[in-house]
Amino acid sequence: MSKDYSQFRKYRNPLRRWFTKYVLGTLTIRLGCRVEINGRENIPKDEPVLVVFNHFHFADSGIAVITLPWYTEYIAGTERPTAPNPLIANAPDFMWGTINVKRGTSSRYVFEASEAVLAQNGILAIFIEGGAWADVLRPPRPGTSLIAVRNRCKIVPVAIHGMETVFQFWKTGRRGKVTVNIGEAVGPFEANGRGKARRQQLDQIADDVMLELKAMLPERHHGVYSDDPEMRAEAQKVADYPWETKTE
């Protein structure tokens, strides 16, 4: 018997998402900053794809919305502590409809929802570092590579930078620039075996994706993947996942 994917049908919430992407997205993001998007042709069509973003600022999600098609599904944390107020923190839920996971935990619901999206040749997006508490690359969370392996889908890395400086430009009456670089699809990937051996393979896949993101970012953002030992050491100060006390 075929699985029921009706809860995550590919084109759900069309009016809400159209309004968010083309009206609010254009007015808020494009009037508030200059956005340069490179590589849109790298997003595959009519096949399952996992889009992976770095995450330097709470408003990166707004940039993601105007970058990707309106039917994209996003995995998001149920708590968004870096957002400046509860209204903005809850906006992704009531303005888009996200697939939510409690930070620092795993969830059968998230994996089933991901399968539902990707089985329909949909686009699933995730911020691989699991939060926006620093403006340098930090270690990836393991769930991203697991989703990619379980669903045998390609990964498209997307690097965003500049949003973290936009509000500083506003103080001078200018619009800051945000750059979005969409890389070529990589994968699909496999991870064989069980236990520690499989986990090592998943970690390597995630690291490979991080290196793809690094290649599309200015050196100052390379963080724990920097070639400069001093920059790596500095990034290690913010590398730890803030919710590490919870089990994933």
Residue pairs with C-beta under 8 A, 6 or more apart in sequence:
3 115
3 116
3 119
5 116
5 119
5 120
7 113
7 116
8 73
8 99
8 113
8 116
8 117
8 120
8 122
9 120
10 71
10 117
10 120
10 121
10 122
11 71
12 71
12 97
13 96
13 97
14 70
14 71
16 95
16 96
16 97
17 70
17 71
17 96
17 97
18 70
20 65
20 95
20 96
21 65
21 66
21 70
22 70
24 95
25 62
25 65
25 66
26 66
28 62
29 35
29 62
29 63
29 66
29 178
30 66
32 166
32 170
32 175
33 162
33 163
33 166
33 169
33 175
33 176
33 177
33 178
34 175
34 176
34 177
34 178
35 63
35 66
35 177
35 178
35 179
35 180
36 177
36 178
36 179
36 180
37 67
37 180
37 182
38 179
38 180
38 181
38 182
39 181
39 182
39 183
39 184
40 67
40 182
42 156
42 182
42 183
42 184
42 185
43 49
43 51
43 68
43 69
43 123
43 156
43 182
44 154
44 156
44 185
46 121
47 121
47 153
47 154
48 117
48 118
48 119
48 120
48 121
48 122
48 124
48 151
48 152
48 153
48 154
49 118
49 123
49 124
49 153
49 154
49 155
49 156
49 185
50 118
50 124
50 125
50 126
50 144
50 147
50 148
50 151
50 153
50 154
50 155
50 156
51 68
51 72
51 123
51 124
51 125
51 126
51 155
51 156
51 158
52 125
52 126
52 127
52 128
52 144
52 155
52 156
52 157
52 158
52 209
52 213
53 60
53 64
53 125
53 126
53 127
53 128
53 158
53 159
53 160
54 60
54 127
54 128
54 129
54 137
54 158
54 159
54 160
54 161
54 213
54 217
54 221
55 127
55 128
55 129
55 130
55 131
55 132
55 160
56 132
56 134
56 135
56 136
56 160
56 161
56 163
56 164
56 221
57 82
57 132
57 135
57 163
57 164
58 80
58 82
58 83
58 84
58 88
58 132
59 163
59 166
60 127
60 132
60 160
60 163
61 74
61 76
61 92
61 127
63 160
63 163
63 178
63 180
64 72
64 74
64 125
64 158
64 160
65 72
65 96
67 158
67 180
67 182
68 123
68 125
69 123
71 122
71 123
72 122
72 123
72 124
72 125
73 98
73 99
73 113
73 117
73 122
73 123
73 124
73 125
74 92
74 96
74 98
74 99
74 124
74 125
74 126
75 98
75 99
75 100
75 101
75 110
75 114
75 124
75 125
75 126
76 92
76 98
76 99
76 100
76 101
77 100
77 101
77 102
77 103
77 130
77 131
78 100
78 101
78 102
78 103
79 89
79 102
79 103
80 88
80 89
80 90
80 92
81 89
81 131
81 242
82 131
82 132
82 133
83 89
92 98
93 100
99 109
99 110
99 113
99 114
99 117
101 107
101 109
101 110
101 143
102 246
103 130
103 131
103 243
103 246
104 241
104 243
104 244
104 245
104 246
104 247
104 248
105 246
105 247
105 248
106 143
106 247
106 248
110 143
111 146
111 147
111 150
114 124
114 147
114 150
114 151
115 150
115 151
117 123
117 124
118 124
118 151
118 153
119 151
124 147
124 153
126 143
126 144
126 147
128 140
128 141
128 144
128 206
128 209
128 210
128 213
129 137
129 138
129 139
129 140
129 141
130 141
130 241
130 243
131 241
131 242
131 243
133 238
133 242
134 223
134 235
134 238
135 161
135 164
135 221
136 220
136 221
136 222
136 223
136 224
136 231
136 235
136 238
137 210
137 213
137 214
137 217
137 221
137 222
137 223
137 224
137 225
137 235
138 223
138 224
138 235
138 238
138 239
138 241
139 210
139 224
139 239
139 241
140 206
140 207
140 209
140 210
141 206
141 241
141 248
142 199
142 202
142 203
142 206
142 248
143 248
144 155
144 206
144 209
145 189
145 191
145 202
145 203
145 205
145 206
145 209
146 202
147 153
148 154
148 155
148 187
148 188
148 189
148 205
149 189
149 190
149 191
149 202
149 205
152 188
153 187
153 188
154 185
154 186
154 187
154 188
155 185
155 186
155 187
155 189
155 209
156 182
156 183
156 184
156 185
156 186
157 182
157 183
157 186
157 209
157 212
157 213
157 216
158 180
158 181
158 182
158 183
158 213
159 180
159 181
159 183
159 213
159 216
159 217
160 178
160 179
160 180
161 178
161 179
161 217
161 218
161 221
162 176
162 177
162 178
162 179
163 176
163 178
165 176
166 175
166 176
166 178
167 176
168 176
169 175
169 176
170 176
181 216
181 217
183 212
183 213
183 215
183 216
186 208
186 209
186 212
189 205
190 201
191 198
191 201
191 202
191 205
192 198
192 201
193 201
210 225
211 225
214 222
214 225
219 226
219 228
219 231
220 231
222 228
222 231
222 235
223 231
223 232
223 235
223 239
224 232
224 235
224 236
224 239
225 232
226 232
226 235
